[in-house]
Amino acid sequence: MAYESGSLDATLAAAAGEDIVLLAELRNALVESAERQLDLMRRARCDGNWRVAAMRLKGLAASFHAEELLNISEAALEAVPGEPGVLREVEQEIARLAGRPLIPAHG
């Protein structure tokens, strides 16, 4: 399935117009929804639960035109449940979208 490309900021601006409160609410809704899917991915113990959470994350990312989150969710669909690298990437991207400090990768 192909998704129309576009930037998250442009999508949010188009939806909220000049209303900065609405803009913040939309971004917050994206972050909260993504965090719920990340939590489900962390708790997934089978392929089915992992795939459902990754597909929901992908759909969320596509609907907001959050391209990096979309790319990461596609990688999650190819990964095994609980893949630490994918979970870390999702967590990092959510932190970036939320404007929180990024968590250093453990190496």
SVG drawing of the C-alpha trace seen along z (x, -y; Angstrom):
<svg xmlns="http://www.w3.org/2000/svg" viewBox="-8 -32 37 48">
<polyline fill="none" stroke="black" stroke-width="0.4" points="0.0,0.0 1.4,-3.4 1.1,-6.4 1.1,-10.0 4.3,-11.6 4.3,-14.8 5.7,-16.3 4.2,-15.9 4.5,-19.6 2.8,-20.6 0.0,-18.1 -0.5,-19.4 -0.4,-23.0 -3.0,-22.2 -5.3,-20.7 -4.8,-23.3 -4.4,-26.4 -3.4,-29.3 -4.7,-27.6 -1.6,-26.8 -3.6,-25.1 -5.1,-22.7 -1.7,-22.1 -0.3,-21.1 -3.3,-18.8 -2.9,-17.1 0.8,-16.5 0.0,-15.3 -2.6,-12.9 0.0,-11.4 2.6,-11.0 0.1,-9.4 -1.2,-7.0 2.3,-6.1 3.3,-5.5 0.3,-3.1 1.4,-1.1 5.0,-1.0 3.7,0.3 1.8,3.0 4.9,3.9 7.0,4.2 4.5,6.5 3.9,8.6 4.9,12.3 3.8,13.6 4.1,12.6 0.4,11.7 0.3,9.2 3.6,7.6 2.2,7.3 -1.1,5.7 0.7,3.1 3.2,2.4 0.4,2.1 -1.5,-0.3 1.7,-2.3 2.2,-2.3 -1.4,-3.5 -1.0,-6.2 2.2,-7.4 0.7,-7.4 -2.3,-9.3 -0.1,-12.1 2.5,-11.9 5.1,-11.1 7.6,-9.6 10.3,-8.5 7.8,-6.8 6.3,-5.2 9.7,-3.9 10.4,-2.5 7.0,-0.8 7.7,0.9 11.0,2.1 9.1,3.4 6.8,5.5 9.9,7.3 11.4,7.8 10.8,10.5 8.6,9.6 10.6,7.7 13.4,6.7 15.4,4.3 16.8,2.2 13.3,1.6 11.8,0.8 14.7,-1.7 14.1,-3.4 10.4,-3.7 11.0,-5.1 13.6,-7.6 11.3,-8.8 8.4,-9.3 10.7,-11.3 11.7,-13.4 8.1,-14.0 7.3,-14.9 10.2,-17.3 11.8,-15.4 15.5,-14.8 16.6,-11.8 17.8,-8.8 21.4,-7.8 21.8,-4.5 23.5,-1.9 26.5,-0.4"/>
</svg>
